[in-house]
Amino acid sequence: MKKTILLCSFFLVLFSVQAQQIQWASKLIKFSTDLGGKQNNIKRILGKPDAFPQGGSSANAWMPKNALDGREIVEVGFEKPQTVKQVAVCENLNSGCVIKISVDNGSGNYETVWTRKRDWKTPTFKSTASVDHAYYFGRKRRKVQEVPNVFNPGIEYAIFDNAVSNVVAVKVEFSFALIPGQKQIDAIGISDSDVPIEIKVNTISAFENLSNPETLEFENSEVSNVIVSQDGQKMFYSAFANNKDVVFSCQKQADGKWSKPLAEPSLNRNDEYNYLEYYSDDFILKGGVGYTKNTTETGFEFLENINGTYQTLKPLKIAAYNNYDKTADFTMTNDGKILIMGIETDFTQGGTDLYFANRKEDGTYGLLQNMGKVINSAADEGMPQLLSDTKTLLFSSIGFSSYGNYDIYISYRLDDTWKKWSEPINLGKKINSDGFEGSPYYDEKTETLYFTRTFEGKSSIVRVKIPKSVVMQN
């Protein structure tokens, strides 16, 4: 009899956890201050968390004007009225500054339901991010730079003594003088349960069940832009050497290992940047070429392979091309009709965004068009690779929930406008780490993903087997 009661209790607890109703703030009602601009503005507090569970500074979080020592208030609404037992406030920098929470049950008036006190009912999640969180790849493929350490990120779980029904809005009051340092607020959520809301990275089980990745041992440092030829027998990558980016190549040997890398003289004519962005049997696309701004020039050129020597065919030209940086990231369809770029312009959501452009009859490309808010965040998205089905896109980003830093994601094109994409899926913690992961390249012939990883200041090339059926789901 006791065993039956215990078993029933277990399933009741399990059911209550699964049935937890959670909503994240969907609209702004009132707020005290806002920095404005595309990054860190008040609207970044809406929607589900994208700076958690990793925590730390993010362009996707609200940074109020009085974030160092002042008092701030924000009121947010939710899509549907619901019973509320807890409010979760995601403080991704220096948590512990929430002092009061009030709710509106549809009457138009706020009732105070929680005030700051330290006891078992108000646990605060503390991140255990490693020191590797202090590294990132500065501007896509350049040198590793240090950024400020992650300071005390946390989630304030305000659990009420009594649940409140029909809640339509929440008011949160902060006193940022309680904790020193900069402050950012990622998201505000509500739940009808006292079980703390768990924030998870958006991934799938297939990525968690992969074999462990293999690190390829090369002497080169600061590697980037990994590309494999269509027959799977030759690999190219860029590495920082002799004060510039140099393209290296290596051949696949009979045992599956790669030969010692050799510099490619005909691919290293630029004084600063030399890197390949696309490689096919018909043409090669190389970046880093000098160009004149405010013209159709882009700094990319098409090459052809003539007996192992690469010769220029023509420059890549895009209408009204504008780039905040000296370099950009690039991929395209096999027929060259559609190109996708990771680039920062006047029309980005905040940092580097993914854009597409159509090829015109004269061989140049039309205006770059933003690929939308689902795939682009207020932070950086770049290093894209479009697979042969023209629907599957791999890219790297620091703008979504991750395992620590730049992670690799996958998204699927939903229609022919090239502006509607599925919610990015993280490739999981077998591939993504506390460090930087970028430059993804999926070799469809061998069903192998290559990418670069920066860990403890050292970058390397990594590969892992992933079945095509998992990657190209559509």
TORPA-900072 format. One line per field, with one value per residue (C-alpha): z, x, y; residue number from 0. Coordinates in nm, 4 decimals. Example, Ala and Ser with C-alpha at 12.3 -4.5 7.8 and 13.67 -1.06 7.14 Angstrom:
% residues 2
w = (0.7800, 0.7140)
u = (1.2300, 1.3670)
v = (-0.4500, -0.1060)
i = (0, 1)
END
This chain:
% residues 474
w = (0.0000, 0.0865, -0.2449, -0.4328, -0.2482, -0.3158, -0.6834, -0.7177, -0.5445, -0.7851, -1.0888, -0.9365, -0.8919, -1.2429, -1.3893, -1.2010, -1.3395, -1.6940, -1.6659, -1.5479, -1.7401, -1.8316, -2.0173, -2.0972, -2.1204, -2.4617, -2.4389, -2.2647, -2.0564, -1.8761, -1.7940, -1.6181, -1.8523, -2.1796, -2.3533, -2.6962, -3.0021, -3.1425, -2.8680, -2.4954, -2.5406, -2.3303, -2.5924, -2.5372, -2.2135, -2.4086, -2.5132, -2.3769, -2.2427, -2.4940, -2.2540, -2.0327, -1.9264, -2.0101, -1.8415, -1.8905, -2.0926, -2.3967, -2.6606, -2.6232, -2.2678, -2.1319, -1.9818, -1.7987, -1.7618, -1.3848, -1.4006, -1.1727, -0.8676, -0.9392, -0.8955, -1.1995, -1.2679, -1.5588, -1.6254, -1.8743, -2.0063, -2.1096, -2.3996, -2.1881, -1.8312, -1.6012, -1.2417, -1.1114, -0.8273, -0.9235, -1.1269, -1.2667, -1.3433, -1.5447, -1.4333, -1.6573, -1.4905, -1.1126, -0.9954, -0.6662, -0.7337, -0.7525, -0.4491, -0.5209, -0.7516, -0.8076, -1.0268, -1.2055, -1.2056, -1.4704, -1.2427, -1.3695, -1.0248, -0.9024, -0.5843, -0.4163, -0.3821, -0.3116, -0.1556, -0.1209, 0.1619, 0.1963, 0.2769, 0.1236, -0.0772, -0.2860, -0.4208, -0.6659, -0.9346, -0.9572, -1.2744, -1.2648, -1.5996, -1.6460, -1.7254, -2.0919, -2.1024, -2.1105, -2.4651, -2.7940, -3.1560, -3.2196, -3.5436, -3.6788, -3.7726, -3.6164, -3.3045, -2.9798, -2.7443, -2.3777, -2.2636, -1.9098, -1.6874, -1.6252, -1.3079, -1.0943, -1.3415, -1.1774, -1.1928, -0.9137, -0.8479, -0.6628, -0.5247, -0.3727, -0.0505, -0.2321, -0.6036, -0.7810, -1.0534, -1.3817, -1.3875, -1.7031, -1.6088, -1.3741, -1.2321, -1.1227, -0.9158, -0.8956, -0.6671, -0.8557, -0.5667, -0.3834, -0.5988, -0.7548, -1.1276, -1.4513, -1.4739, -1.7527, -1.7497, -2.0028, -1.9524, -1.7156, -1.6900, -1.4921, -1.3848, -1.2023, -1.0108, -0.7323, -0.9198, -1.0444, -1.4183, -1.5929, -1.8879, -2.1490, -2.4668, -2.7758, -2.9055, -3.0018, -2.8658, -3.1916, -3.1364, -2.7783, -2.8940, -3.1293, -3.0862, -2.9270, -3.1715, -3.2839, -3.2670, -3.5672, -3.4563, -3.6688, -3.5691, -3.7033, -3.4657, -3.4932, -3.7571, -3.9403, -4.2593, -4.2904, -4.6327, -4.7854, -5.1609, -5.3079, -5.3439, -4.9755, -5.0520, -4.9917, -4.6997, -4.6894, -4.3902, -4.2951, -4.0139, -3.8836, -3.9974, -4.0941, -3.9698, -4.2034, -4.2713, -4.4879, -4.6708, -4.6088, -4.7671, -4.6878, -4.8603, -4.7110, -4.6762, -4.7064, -4.3284, -4.3209, -4.1630, -4.3185, -4.4530, -4.3241, -4.4300, -4.6958, -4.7794, -5.1158, -5.2879, -5.5447, -5.2683, -5.0468, -5.2573, -5.0209, -4.7710, -4.4782, -4.5242, -4.7265, -4.6814, -4.8872, -4.8408, -5.1082, -5.3027, -5.5839, -5.8966, -6.1055, -5.9123, -5.5871, -5.3885, -5.2031, -4.9556, -4.8231, -5.1506, -5.1264, -5.2440, -5.2625, -5.0256, -5.1439, -5.4729, -5.5870, -5.4939, -5.2016, -5.1422, -5.2781, -5.6070, -5.8096, -5.8925, -6.1109, -6.0488, -6.3350, -6.2578, -5.8929, -5.9568, -5.8743, -6.1131, -6.0883, -6.2976, -6.1861, -5.8745, -5.6815, -5.7064, -5.5016, -5.5512, -5.2905, -5.0936, -4.7451, -4.4749, -4.1325, -4.1207, -4.3529, -4.4016, -4.4135, -4.4209, -4.7214, -4.8631, -5.1706, -5.3645, -5.5907, -5.9024, -5.7624, -5.8007, -5.4289, -5.1915, -4.8136, -4.6204, -4.2552, -4.2465, -4.0402, -4.2205, -4.1412, -4.1484, -3.9031, -3.5954, -3.3870, -3.4728, -3.7648, -3.9383, -4.2111, -4.5449, -4.8877, -5.2424, -5.5864, -5.8893, -6.1766, -6.5483, -6.5760, -6.3123, -6.0329, -5.7321, -5.6181, -5.2837, -4.9693, -4.7809, -4.4105, -4.3406, -4.0493, -3.6697, -3.6120, -3.7356, -3.6542, -3.2997, -3.1530, -3.1247, -3.3989, -3.6509, -3.9145, -4.0672, -4.2636, -4.4758, -4.6967, -4.7786, -5.1193, -5.0488, -5.0291, -4.7168, -4.4431, -4.3012, -4.0486, -3.8805, -3.5630, -3.3198, -2.9768, -2.9801, -2.8628, -2.5541, -2.5623, -2.3661, -2.3066, -2.6073, -2.9857, -3.0607, -3.3871, -3.4840, -3.7627, -3.9187, -4.2047, -4.4785, -4.4618, -4.7950, -5.1154, -4.9864, -4.8052, -4.5188, -4.3159, -4.1206, -3.8386, -3.4849, -3.4673, -3.3084, -3.1057, -3.2148, -2.8545, -2.5955, -2.7749, -3.0353, -2.8462, -2.5319, -2.2959, -2.5624, -2.9183, -3.1935, -3.5463, -3.9188, -3.9551, -4.2725, -4.3296, -4.5787, -4.7230, -4.8971, -4.5761, -4.3470, -4.1333, -3.9692, -3.9484, -3.7332, -3.5377, -3.1588, -2.9415, -2.5915, -2.3338, -2.6018, -2.8460, -3.1629, -3.3488, -3.6156, -3.4907, -3.6781, -3.5856, -3.7746, -3.8104, -4.0302, -4.3179, -4.2078, -3.8826, -4.0440, -4.3510, -4.1838, -4.4552)
u = (0.0000, 0.2791, 0.4514, 0.1288, 0.0906, 0.4538, 0.4181, 0.1044, 0.2748, 0.5678, 0.3415, 0.1453, 0.4685, 0.5844, 0.2512, 0.2555, 0.6004, 0.4987, 0.1727, 0.3441, 0.2042, 0.4766, 0.4536, 0.7196, 0.6411, 0.4964, 0.4367, 0.5666, 0.3267, 0.5553, 0.9238, 1.1402, 1.4400, 1.5764, 1.9109, 1.7459, 1.9255, 1.9122, 2.1052, 2.0200, 1.6971, 1.3874, 1.2252, 1.5027, 1.3276, 1.0362, 1.0082, 1.1795, 1.5369, 1.8199, 2.1024, 2.0272, 2.1158, 2.4683, 2.4282, 2.6670, 2.6667, 2.4389, 2.3106, 1.9758, 1.9158, 1.7793, 2.0391, 1.8659, 2.0216, 2.0490, 2.1988, 2.4908, 2.3208, 1.9643, 1.6036, 1.4153, 1.0629, 0.9267, 0.5703, 0.5061, 0.1977, 0.1332, -0.0540, -0.3165, -0.4452, -0.3334, -0.2925, 0.0533, 0.2491, 0.5938, 0.7639, 1.1118, 1.3357, 1.6480, 1.9312, 2.2237, 2.4653, 2.5047, 2.1780, 2.0039, 1.8543, 1.4813, 1.3107, 0.9363, 0.6954, 0.3319, 0.0638, -0.2468, -0.5343, -0.7313, -0.8589, -0.6070, -0.4489, -0.1298, -0.1167, 0.2217, 0.2767, 0.6495, 0.9212, 1.2904, 1.3792, 1.6341, 1.4795, 1.4144, 1.1202, 1.3333, 1.6245, 1.8591, 2.0286, 2.4034, 2.5955, 2.9107, 3.0457, 3.4104, 3.6887, 3.6633, 3.3575, 3.6089, 3.7143, 3.5493, 3.6530, 3.6770, 3.4965, 3.4435, 3.7859, 4.0305, 4.2423, 4.1022, 4.0326, 3.9480, 3.6158, 3.5014, 3.4372, 3.0815, 2.9633, 2.7104, 2.4297, 2.1182, 1.7445, 1.5344, 1.2545, 0.9884, 0.7557, 0.4292, 0.2712, -0.0625, -0.1306, -0.3021, -0.5557, -0.6214, -0.2869, -0.2460, 0.0539, 0.3517, 0.5435, 0.9021, 1.0959, 1.4756, 1.7284, 2.0555, 2.2459, 2.2250, 2.4937, 2.7970, 2.8671, 2.6720, 2.3216, 2.1209, 1.7762, 1.7129, 1.3501, 1.0511, 0.8383, 0.5390, 0.4283, 0.1355, 0.3737, 0.6257, 0.8672, 1.1401, 1.1140, 1.3908, 1.5527, 1.6952, 1.8979, 1.6875, 1.8421, 1.7326, 1.8247, 1.9887, 2.2666, 2.3152, 2.3662, 2.6571, 2.9989, 3.2658, 3.4234, 3.7835, 4.0319, 4.2651, 4.6171, 4.7789, 5.0549, 4.8701, 4.7013, 4.3812, 4.2276, 3.9055, 3.7057, 3.7211, 3.6104, 3.6258, 3.6254, 3.3173, 3.4950, 3.5930, 3.9647, 4.1010, 4.0531, 4.1235, 4.1399, 4.2857, 4.5336, 4.7106, 5.0737, 5.3317, 5.0995, 4.8160, 4.5550, 4.7030, 4.5113, 4.6435, 4.5360, 4.5858, 4.5004, 4.3047, 4.5240, 4.4287, 4.3894, 4.1390, 4.3842, 4.4835, 4.8311, 5.0567, 4.9075, 5.0796, 5.0257, 4.8588, 5.0648, 4.7993, 4.5398, 4.7540, 4.8108, 4.6332, 4.8386, 4.6019, 4.3066, 4.3092, 4.0215, 3.7909, 3.4158, 3.2882, 3.4489, 3.2917, 3.4034, 3.2889, 3.4185, 3.5742, 3.4860, 3.7647, 3.7343, 3.9593, 4.0325, 4.0756, 3.7750, 3.6343, 3.3475, 3.0159, 3.0413, 2.9192, 3.2570, 3.2516, 3.6050, 3.5145, 3.6265, 3.5423, 3.8348, 3.8841, 4.1169, 4.3607, 4.5829, 4.6184, 4.6672, 4.3804, 4.3156, 4.0712, 3.7544, 3.5696, 3.4902, 3.1669, 2.9474, 2.6356, 2.4076, 2.4523, 2.6954, 2.7648, 2.9733, 3.0732, 3.3693, 3.6598, 3.5426, 3.2173, 3.1014, 2.9488, 2.7701, 2.5588, 2.3498, 2.5422, 2.4144, 2.5163, 2.1675, 2.1247, 2.3954, 2.3814, 2.6087, 2.6898, 2.7453, 2.6756, 2.4971, 2.2579, 1.9672, 2.0832, 1.8835, 2.1804, 2.5139, 2.6121, 2.3038, 2.2356, 2.1235, 2.0445, 2.0584, 1.9465, 2.1751, 2.0782, 2.1060, 2.4376, 2.5967, 2.5941, 2.3646, 2.0731, 2.0203, 2.0974, 1.7770, 1.7631, 1.6573, 1.4324, 1.4106, 1.3679, 1.7176, 1.8798, 1.9164, 2.0457, 2.3885, 2.6006, 2.5059, 2.7557, 2.9773, 2.6891, 2.6926, 2.3943, 2.3669, 2.2834, 1.9091, 1.9106, 1.6922, 1.9372, 2.1546, 2.4367, 2.5737, 2.7390, 2.5837, 2.6165, 2.2548, 2.0574, 2.0520, 2.3817, 2.6371, 2.8643, 2.9777, 2.9472, 2.7668, 2.6762, 2.3083, 2.0953, 1.7816, 1.5517, 1.4039, 1.0234, 0.9232, 1.0585, 1.0864, 1.4158, 1.2888, 1.1096, 1.3269, 1.2652, 1.3763, 1.7521, 1.8425, 2.1621, 2.3845, 2.4185, 2.6942, 2.8846, 2.9695, 2.9278, 3.1253, 3.2064, 3.4452, 3.3964, 3.2579, 3.2320, 3.3054, 3.0815, 3.1239, 2.9217, 3.0792, 2.7726, 2.9777, 3.1346, 2.8542, 3.1097, 3.0832, 3.4031, 3.4215, 3.6667, 3.6871, 3.8695, 3.9372, 4.1660, 4.2985, 4.3921, 4.1950, 4.1735, 3.9773, 3.7299, 3.5262, 3.2377, 3.0219, 2.6556, 2.4151, 2.2708, 1.9220, 1.9765, 2.1182, 1.8952, 1.5631, 1.3504)
v = (0.0000, 0.2417, 0.1684, 0.2515, 0.5833, 0.6770, 0.5878, 0.7978, 1.0893, 1.0642, 1.0842, 1.3730, 1.5709, 1.4790, 1.5860, 1.9175, 1.9992, 1.9113, 2.1084, 2.4268, 2.7244, 2.9734, 3.3031, 3.5612, 3.9332, 4.0183, 4.3945, 4.7048, 4.9119, 5.1565, 5.1973, 5.4521, 5.4894, 5.3554, 5.3989, 5.3777, 5.2447, 4.8928, 4.7194, 4.7066, 4.9040, 4.8397, 4.6140, 4.3605, 4.2662, 4.1160, 3.7528, 3.4466, 3.4692, 3.4875, 3.5788, 3.2775, 3.0137, 3.1365, 3.4767, 3.7657, 4.0858, 4.0745, 4.3153, 4.1355, 4.2591, 4.5875, 4.8219, 5.1098, 5.4532, 5.4210, 5.0732, 5.1547, 5.3051, 5.4138, 5.3024, 5.1731, 5.0472, 4.8453, 4.7294, 4.4487, 4.2739, 3.9137, 3.7609, 3.5812, 3.6253, 3.3440, 3.2374, 3.3355, 3.1781, 3.3081, 3.5787, 3.5093, 3.8080, 3.7216, 3.9535, 3.8650, 4.1093, 4.1555, 4.0027, 4.0682, 4.4111, 4.3286, 4.4878, 4.4740, 4.2928, 4.3886, 4.2304, 4.3545, 4.1039, 4.2924, 4.5696, 4.8210, 4.8520, 4.6890, 4.4816, 4.4247, 4.0506, 4.0251, 4.2377, 4.1648, 3.9300, 3.6558, 3.3216, 2.9838, 3.1160, 3.3517, 3.1478, 3.3189, 3.1152, 3.1801, 3.1048, 2.8942, 3.0148, 2.9271, 3.1703, 3.0745, 3.2975, 3.5832, 3.5050, 3.5722, 3.6019, 3.9743, 4.0524, 3.7037, 3.5724, 3.8100, 3.7843, 3.6524, 3.9406, 3.9551, 4.0950, 4.1781, 3.8769, 3.7595, 3.9275, 3.7394, 3.6559, 3.5210, 3.4603, 3.6118, 3.3630, 3.5630, 3.2952, 3.4221, 3.2992, 3.2832, 3.2470, 3.5375, 3.4603, 3.6423, 3.8260, 4.0387, 4.2565, 4.2689, 4.5660, 4.5069, 4.7615, 4.7580, 4.9217, 4.8964, 5.0499, 4.7158, 4.5538, 4.7303, 4.7207, 4.7325, 4.5772, 4.4155, 4.2533, 3.9770, 3.8715, 3.8585, 3.5450, 3.4222, 3.0744, 2.9176, 2.6891, 2.7381, 2.5103, 2.7512, 2.8130, 2.6215, 2.7969, 2.5622, 2.6030, 2.5291, 2.2074, 1.8549, 1.5130, 1.4044, 1.6575, 1.5437, 1.1832, 1.2565, 1.1014, 1.3193, 1.5679, 1.5236, 1.8113, 1.8331, 1.9145, 2.1857, 2.4253, 2.7291, 2.9707, 3.1760, 2.9513, 3.0365, 2.9786, 2.6017, 2.4720, 2.1237, 2.0571, 1.8891, 1.5556, 1.5709, 1.5308, 1.8802, 2.1166, 2.4895, 2.7192, 3.0566, 3.1156, 3.4222, 3.4096, 3.6722, 3.9498, 3.8585, 3.5907, 3.3152, 3.0412, 2.6902, 2.3618, 1.9943, 1.6671, 1.3791, 1.0718, 0.7044, 0.6714, 0.9595, 1.2017, 1.5314, 1.5958, 1.8690, 2.2051, 2.4120, 2.7785, 2.8483, 3.1221, 3.2129, 3.2574, 3.4817, 3.7900, 4.0309, 4.2282, 4.1696, 3.9333, 3.6128, 3.3691, 3.1458, 3.1671, 2.9258, 2.6425, 2.4404, 2.2595, 2.5564, 2.8558, 2.9754, 3.2854, 3.4623, 3.7491, 4.0207, 4.1974, 4.5746, 4.7736, 5.1260, 5.2002, 5.3471, 5.1584, 4.8166, 4.6685, 4.4219, 4.2972, 3.9525, 3.7998, 3.4901, 3.2611, 2.9557, 2.6638, 2.6073, 2.3075, 2.4039, 2.7749, 3.0083, 3.2948, 3.5826, 3.5624, 3.8764, 4.0785, 4.0229, 4.3328, 4.4147, 4.7139, 4.9927, 4.7768, 4.9109, 4.7421, 4.8762, 4.6383, 4.5554, 4.1975, 3.9993, 3.6371, 3.4678, 3.1629, 3.0998, 2.8506, 2.6112, 2.7890, 3.1296, 3.2786, 3.3582, 3.4772, 3.5085, 3.7423, 3.7991, 4.1740, 4.4853, 4.7682, 5.0533, 4.8066, 4.5399, 4.4367, 4.5511, 4.3890, 4.1669, 4.0213, 3.7663, 3.9112, 3.7684, 3.9063, 3.7877, 3.7704, 3.9978, 3.9266, 4.1112, 3.8843, 4.1442, 4.1193, 4.3320, 4.5018, 4.3029, 4.2182, 4.1367, 3.7770, 3.8708, 3.8937, 3.5212, 3.4426, 3.7792, 3.9156, 4.2423, 4.0765, 3.9146, 3.6462, 3.5407, 3.2728, 3.1127, 2.7970, 2.7134, 2.3435, 2.1967, 2.1717, 2.5564, 2.5297, 2.4320, 2.7095, 2.6736, 2.9857, 3.1141, 3.3616, 3.5180, 3.6374, 3.3330, 3.1114, 2.9252, 2.7273, 3.0230, 3.2259, 3.2186, 2.8909, 2.7163, 2.7033, 2.5609, 2.7084, 2.6079, 2.8247, 2.8170, 2.9744, 3.1237, 3.4799, 3.3939, 3.6103, 3.3432, 3.0996, 2.8553, 2.9359, 2.8662, 2.5322, 2.5092, 2.2182, 2.1048, 2.0881, 1.8114, 2.0772, 2.4057, 2.4865, 2.7747, 2.9015, 3.0255, 2.7999, 2.9324, 2.8886, 2.5804, 2.3770, 2.0609, 1.8174, 1.6453, 1.3752, 1.2411, 1.3686, 1.5505, 1.8916, 2.0976, 2.4102, 2.6235, 2.6419, 2.8943, 2.7671, 2.9275, 3.1617, 2.8842, 2.8147, 2.4847, 2.2996, 2.0396, 1.7779, 1.5506, 1.3014, 1.4046, 1.2040, 1.4024, 1.2964, 1.4902, 1.8024, 1.8315, 1.7559, 1.9102)
i = (0, 1, 2, 3, 4, 5, 6, 7, 8, 9, 10, 11, 12, 13, 14, 15, 16, 17, 18, 19, 20, 21, 22, 23, 24, 25, 26, 27, 28, 29, 30, 31, 32, 33, 34, 35, 36, 37, 38, 39, 40, 41, 42, 43, 44, 45, 46, 47, 48, 49, 50, 51, 52, 53, 54, 55, 56, 57, 58, 59, 60, 61, 62, 63, 64, 65, 66, 67, 68, 69, 70, 71, 72, 73, 74, 75, 76, 77, 78, 79, 80, 81, 82, 83, 84, 85, 86, 87, 88, 89, 90, 91, 92, 93, 94, 95, 96, 97, 98, 99, 100, 101, 102, 103, 104, 105, 106, 107, 108, 109, 110, 111, 112, 113, 114, 115, 116, 117, 118, 119, 120, 121, 122, 123, 124, 125, 126, 127, 128, 129, 130, 131, 132, 133, 134, 135, 136, 137, 138, 139, 140, 141, 142, 143, 144, 145, 146, 147, 148, 149, 150, 151, 152, 153, 154, 155, 156, 157, 158, 159, 160, 161, 162, 163, 164, 165, 166, 167, 168, 169, 170, 171, 172, 173, 174, 175, 176, 177, 178, 179, 180, 181, 182, 183, 184, 185, 186, 187, 188, 189, 190, 191, 192, 193, 194, 195, 196, 197, 198, 199, 200, 201, 202, 203, 204, 205, 206, 207, 208, 209, 210, 211, 212, 213, 214, 215, 216, 217, 218, 219, 220, 221, 222, 223, 224, 225, 226, 227, 228, 229, 230, 231, 232, 233, 234, 235, 236, 237, 238, 239, 240, 241, 242, 243, 244, 245, 246, 247, 248, 249, 250, 251, 252, 253, 254, 255, 256, 257, 258, 259, 260, 261, 262, 263, 264, 265, 266, 267, 268, 269, 270, 271, 272, 273, 274, 275, 276, 277, 278, 279, 280, 281, 282, 283, 284, 285, 286, 287, 288, 289, 290, 291, 292, 293, 294, 295, 296, 297, 298, 299, 300, 301, 302, 303, 304, 305, 306, 307, 308, 309, 310, 311, 312, 313, 314, 315, 316, 317, 318, 319, 320, 321, 322, 323, 324, 325, 326, 327, 328, 329, 330, 331, 332, 333, 334, 335, 336, 337, 338, 339, 340, 341, 342, 343, 344, 345, 346, 347, 348, 349, 350, 351, 352, 353, 354, 355, 356, 357, 358, 359, 360, 361, 362, 363, 364, 365, 366, 367, 368, 369, 370, 371, 372, 373, 374, 375, 376, 377, 378, 379, 380, 381, 382, 383, 384, 385, 386, 387, 388, 389, 390, 391, 392, 393, 394, 395, 396, 397, 398, 399, 400, 401, 402, 403, 404, 405, 406, 407, 408, 409, 410, 411, 412, 413, 414, 415, 416, 417, 418, 419, 420, 421, 422, 423, 424, 425, 426, 427, 428, 429, 430, 431, 432, 433, 434, 435, 436, 437, 438, 439, 440, 441, 442, 443, 444, 445, 446, 447, 448, 449, 450, 451, 452, 453, 454, 455, 456, 457, 458, 459, 460, 461, 462, 463, 464, 465, 466, 467, 468, 469, 470, 471, 472, 473)
END
